[in-house]
Every structure is written in C-alpha cells, then in structure tokens.
Amino acid sequence: MKPRAPARVLAALIVCGATTAAGGAIDLDALWDFAQPQQSEQRFRAALASAQGDDALILRTQIARSDSLRGQSEAALAELDAIEPQLATAGAAARVHARLERGRVLRSALRPADAAVPLQQAFELADRAQLEFLATDALHMLALVQPTLEAQIAMNRRVLAYARNARDPRARRWEAVALNNIGVALNEAGRHEEALAELRQAQTAYERLGRVRNARVARWMVAHTLRLLGRLPEALSMQRALEVEWAADGQADAAVFDEIALIHAARGEAERAAYYRALAARAR
C-alpha cells in the first residue's frame, strides 16, 4: 500500500464531513448523509415535492451531487443541465450551488481543468453575495483541481486565510479542512516535518469543532506522518489508541490496521505486521 493512498482517502472523509451545502431556506445539513448518497437523494426528492423557487433548484443540485458520489457523472451533469435555464432569474445561492456542484462533478469525473471554470465562477458569485460558507467551499474545491502540489498548497493557504477572516462561523469550519489538505500535499511533496506542523493544527481545529470521527481521522493523519518521519514508537502509540477507541464503539478502521502493519513491518516484526494486515483485510 502506497502511503499517499490512505491519506488521500481519509482527507476526503474529513472534507465530506464538512462540505454540506448551504445558502437557502432549506436545511441541507439535515438531509445529507455522505456515507449514504442514495438515501440522501431520496430525502432530497421527498423535500423537492413541496419545494418551490430557489429551494427547489438547490435541492436538484444536491441530487446531482448524490449522483456524482455514486459515480454517475453523466446523470449528475444532466440534472445540472436541466436547471440551467432557470438560473438566469434565480437568487445568488441557487446559482452558486449550481456552479459549485458542476465543478465538483467534473472533478470527480477526472476533468479538473474543466472543473476550474465553474468553481471559480462559484467563488466569485458567493464572495460578492457574502455567502462565505459557499465561497470557502468553492475555494477548497479550486485547491483540489490545481495541477501541481505547490499550487494546491498555495490555494489551500487562500482557503485558510478566507476561513479565518470569515464572519460566518460555518465558514470558519473550513480552517480545519484547509490545514488538513495542506498537510496532505506537503506529505506528498516529501516535506514531512512541515506537514506534521500543519496536521497537528488540523487535529486541534477538528477537536475544537467536537466532531469525533473527523478528530480521529486527523489524529490518524498525524500518526501517519510520524511514521513517514521514522518516529515509529510515537506513531504506534497513536494508532493503537485509535484502534482501542474504534473498538470501544464496536467498529474497526482498516486504515488504522494498515498503518499499524506498516509500523511493525518497519520494525522487522513480520508476524505482527501479518496479523494487522489480516485485520485490515477483514475490516474493509
């Protein structure tokens, strides 16, 4: 297993937990479950039956997002195309959501260059309308479609600054996401000491938000980086603590087992490494 693979996957989990769309009268937070996009779509369609105007348009953008999360990019783009004629007379929130989700879908469909245009439009629209949460989301997505690690890091620093200066407390939640994503990119660039500093800040930010799952993922990122730095006792202690916490919840995290296996392998402990690789395989 390449080190960057679990880091990217876990970074995505952190982001999904923080990117719930907002900006209309309807409470999208209450409808979204990113781990269950099909069930989320059913809730969006149920809400759509009585929704009107911009709320209906925003719900349809979230239906498109649920399609994309299930790998159905053509269906997602078709849904967004269908509402495009109505956007000319729609409010700012609906237009931002439409541009933002189009960019998200194109990025998921491995078309990052195409995604950059609607994402930039989404940011500019949201910024002008003072929809800070959506503006920060759009900036965060722009960071994800940058062609180089250095460009990703630079754009995520823009996300960080925007979030820290925002008046909307929801927008300030993006601070943790930006710090995490800077750390992931620095790790991929081989700059592990710098990454560790950013990821420790991300851990603190997630713990401050009180999101248990995201805070655990952030701790995994710190421990992962400690392993990359060769600080194996510290890394093992953190991962074992995570193993115990997940077990106390009746769950198992394959990524934690993967990391513990890698640590034991690096220490020449072949039997322990094999044991944890087997646990990881069963947990997937």
VOGU-3710 file (C-alpha; in Angstrom, 3 decimals, decimal comma):
1> mkpraparvl> 0,000/0,000/0,000  1,401/3,354/-1,015  1,470/5,865/1,851  -0,424/8,544/-0,053  -3,431/6,343/-0,804  -4,922/6,157/2,721  -4,024/9,778/3,404  -5,973/10,935/0,354  -8,920/8,694/1,222  -9,052/9,908/4,810
11> aalivcgatt> -8,649/13,506/3,729  -11,707/13,011/1,546  -13,637/11,690/4,546  -12,713/14,760/6,549  -13,812/17,031/3,712  -17,103/15,224/3,152  -17,975/15,753/6,760  -17,523/19,494/6,402  -18,828/20,461/2,992  -22,581/20,278/3,408
21> aaggaidlda> -24,067/22,838/1,062  -25,877/25,844/2,474  -27,400/29,117/1,435  -31,136/28,551/1,034  -34,068/28,336/3,408  -33,987/24,547/3,366  -31,779/22,720/5,889  -29,492/20,617/3,708  -27,407/19,538/6,701  -30,406/17,596/7,983
31> lwdfaqpqqs> -30,851/15,815/4,645  -27,255/14,874/3,811  -25,532/11,663/4,818  -22,398/11,471/2,693  -21,888/7,815/3,571  -25,358/7,055/2,157  -25,766/9,165/-1,022  -28,682/7,103/-2,335  -30,657/7,580/0,872  -29,755/11,257/0,809
41> eqrfraalas> -31,130/11,523/-2,719  -34,415/10,007/-1,566  -34,666/12,673/1,125  -33,885/15,415/-1,415  -36,607/14,125/-3,743  -39,107/13,960/-0,895  -38,301/17,561/0,053  -38,478/18,584/-3,606  -42,156/17,573/-3,766  -43,131/20,619/-1,697
51> aqgddalilr> -40,238/22,967/-2,505  -40,514/25,997/-4,760  -38,270/28,557/-6,395  -34,635/28,631/-5,353  -35,112/25,905/-2,750  -36,196/23,513/-5,488  -33,185/24,429/-7,612  -30,797/23,938/-4,693  -32,307/20,541/-3,908  -31,750/19,487/-7,509
61> tqiarsdslr> -28,079/20,483/-7,283  -27,772/18,168/-4,306  -29,453/15,358/-6,236  -26,742/15,874/-8,846  -24,115/15,696/-6,121  -25,563/12,428/-4,819  -25,394/11,023/-8,364  -21,747/12,051/-8,594  -20,889/10,436/-5,262  -22,225/7,164/-6,699
71> gqseaalael> -20,065/7,509/-9,799  -22,933/8,608/-12,044  -21,350/11,733/-13,506  -23,458/11,766/-16,690  -26,691/11,702/-14,676  -25,320/14,436/-12,414  -24,424/16,695/-15,331  -27,812/16,039/-16,960  -29,554/17,156/-13,766  -27,481/20,335/-13,657
81> daiepqlata> -28,079/20,987/-17,364  -31,824/20,656/-16,788  -31,933/23,515/-14,280  -29,521/25,771/-16,174  -32,268/27,789/-17,987  -33,882/28,685/-14,654  -30,687/30,081/-13,137  -30,862/33,386/-15,015  -33,680/34,549/-12,719  -32,575/32,635/-9,609
91> gaaarvharl> -31,010/34,061/-6,480  -27,320/34,024/-5,698  -27,389/30,900/-3,510  -29,007/28,751/-6,200  -26,567/29,973/-8,848  -23,585/29,322/-6,574  -24,778/25,821/-5,746  -25,238/25,027/-9,432  -21,731/26,200/-10,357  -20,174/24,562/-7,316
101> ergrvlrsal> -21,774/21,186/-7,951  -20,911/21,294/-11,651  -17,299/21,825/-10,711  -17,464/19,035/-8,147  -18,944/16,612/-10,667  -16,337/17,451/-13,304  -13,552/16,998/-10,787  -14,962/13,602/-9,746  -15,147/12,679/-13,434  -11,377/13,350/-13,660
111> rpadaavplq> -11,801/16,558/-15,652  -10,001/19,003/-13,315  -9,245/21,600/-15,980  -12,939/21,758/-16,935  -13,915/21,914/-13,266  -11,834/25,015/-12,566  -14,077/27,399/-14,555  -17,404/26,756/-12,760  -15,601/26,580/-9,420  -14,040/29,996/-9,994
121> qafeladraq> -17,474/31,317/-11,002  -18,966/29,817/-7,831  -16,357/31,514/-5,668  -16,781/34,919/-7,287  -20,591/34,758/-7,072  -20,552/33,621/-3,443  -17,941/36,170/-2,426  -19,930/39,025/-3,971  -23,114/37,811/-2,275  -21,287/37,390/1,068
131> leflatdalh> -22,145/33,685/1,140  -18,925/32,953/2,984  -19,514/29,263/3,642  -20,099/28,551/-0,046  -17,256/30,844/-1,094  -14,840/28,911/1,097  -16,187/25,612/-0,217  -15,561/26,785/-3,776  -12,004/27,874/-2,916  -11,399/24,495/-1,276
141> mlalvqptle> -12,579/22,756/-4,450  -10,357/25,010/-6,568  -7,417/23,831/-4,470  -8,283/20,219/-5,267  -8,149/20,780/-9,035  -4,798/22,594/-9,102  -2,299/20,792/-11,383  0,699/20,733/-9,004  1,253/20,136/-5,310  2,722/23,614/-4,882
151> aqiamnrrvl> -0,362/25,153/-6,473  -2,591/23,051/-4,208  -0,695/24,230/-1,144  -0,883/27,869/-2,235  -4,619/27,679/-2,930  -5,282/25,933/0,376  -3,476/28,761/2,125  -6,018/31,079/0,473  -8,777/28,846/1,847  -7,188/29,057/5,297
161> ayarnardpr> -6,960/32,840/5,224  -10,515/33,221/3,909  -11,898/30,894/6,584  -10,036/32,598/9,416  -11,251/36,023/8,314  -14,868/34,964/7,754  -17,681/36,301/9,896  -19,871/33,238/9,293  -18,963/30,582/11,915  -19,775/27,849/9,396
171> arrweavaln> -17,190/29,274/7,016  -14,612/29,261/9,769  -15,025/25,479/9,989  -13,063/25,277/6,738  -9,915/26,185/8,676  -9,561/22,550/9,769  -10,099/21,234/6,233  -7,542/23,616/4,749  -4,911/22,724/7,342  -5,512/19,032/6,710
181> nigvalneag> -5,231/19,411/2,950  -2,051/21,475/3,221  -0,578/18,719/5,359  -1,555/16,004/2,888  0,007/17,910/-0,019  3,196/18,593/1,958  3,471/14,895/2,766  3,093/14,030/-0,902  5,834/16,546/-1,664  8,105/14,761/0,844
191> rheealaelr> 8,086/17,720/3,242  7,065/15,664/6,259  8,254/17,972/9,055  6,240/20,840/7,592  3,293/18,500/7,092  3,383/17,419/10,721  3,075/21,001/11,944  0,050/21,650/9,714  -1,631/18,357/10,606  -1,200/18,968/14,330
201> qaqtayerlg> -3,008/22,279/13,848  -5,713/20,469/11,875  -6,123/17,966/14,715  -6,564/20,803/17,205  -9,082/22,512/14,916  -11,154/19,348/14,496  -11,099/18,633/18,210  -12,318/22,184/18,809  -15,233/21,519/16,450  -16,195/18,480/18,523
211> rvrnarvarw> -16,517/16,090/15,593  -15,335/12,779/16,997  -14,911/10,919/13,713  -13,109/13,777/11,999  -10,876/14,304/15,040  -9,893/10,643/14,927  -9,099/10,882/11,243  -6,980/13,968/11,969  -5,076/12,015/14,630  -4,559/9,224/12,093
221> mvahtlrllg> -3,020/11,789/9,749  -0,603/12,953/12,456  0,391/9,372/13,288  0,775/8,543/9,596  3,180/11,471/9,245  5,133/10,409/12,329  5,642/7,041/10,637  6,870/8,758/7,478  9,362/10,627/9,674  10,576/7,353/11,192
231> rlpealsmqr> 9,183/8,195/14,626  7,749/4,709/14,981  7,089/4,465/18,762  5,021/7,673/18,695  3,168/6,586/15,573  2,392/3,161/17,004  1,148/4,613/20,293  -1,284/6,914/18,481  -2,574/4,236/16,117  -3,056/1,725/18,937
241> alevewaadg> -5,045/4,338/20,865  -7,247/4,810/17,790  -7,669/1,038/17,487  -8,929/0,911/21,085  -11,306/3,842/20,594  -12,866/2,371/17,458  -13,215/-0,998/19,184  -14,973/0,658/22,123  -17,527/1,930/19,601  -17,922/-1,568/18,155
251> qadaavfdei> -16,123/-0,588/14,960  -12,838/-1,283/13,203  -10,885/1,053/10,929  -8,935/-0,677/8,162  -6,687/2,355/7,698  -5,598/2,161/11,339  -4,755/-1,529/10,928  -2,872/-0,771/7,695  -0,704/1,789/9,462  -0,008/-0,491/12,428
261> alihaargea> 1,016/-3,229/9,994  3,388/-0,843/8,230  4,917/0,216/11,544  5,507/-3,377/12,629  6,984/-4,182/9,210  9,376/-1,236/9,509  10,456/-2,570/12,905  11,111/-6,016/11,425  8,170/-7,573/13,286  6,843/-9,728/10,470
271> eraayyrala> 4,308/-11,740/12,455  2,675/-8,644/13,987  2,628/-6,969/10,593  0,886/-10,000/9,052  -1,628/-10,082/11,906  -2,636/-6,450/11,346  -2,739/-6,835/7,578  -5,246/-9,637/8,106  -7,306/-7,410/10,422  -7,266/-4,669/7,791
281> arar> -8,483/-7,062/5,109  -11,392/-8,190/7,295  -12,313/-4,595/8,149  -12,621/-3,433/4,539
//
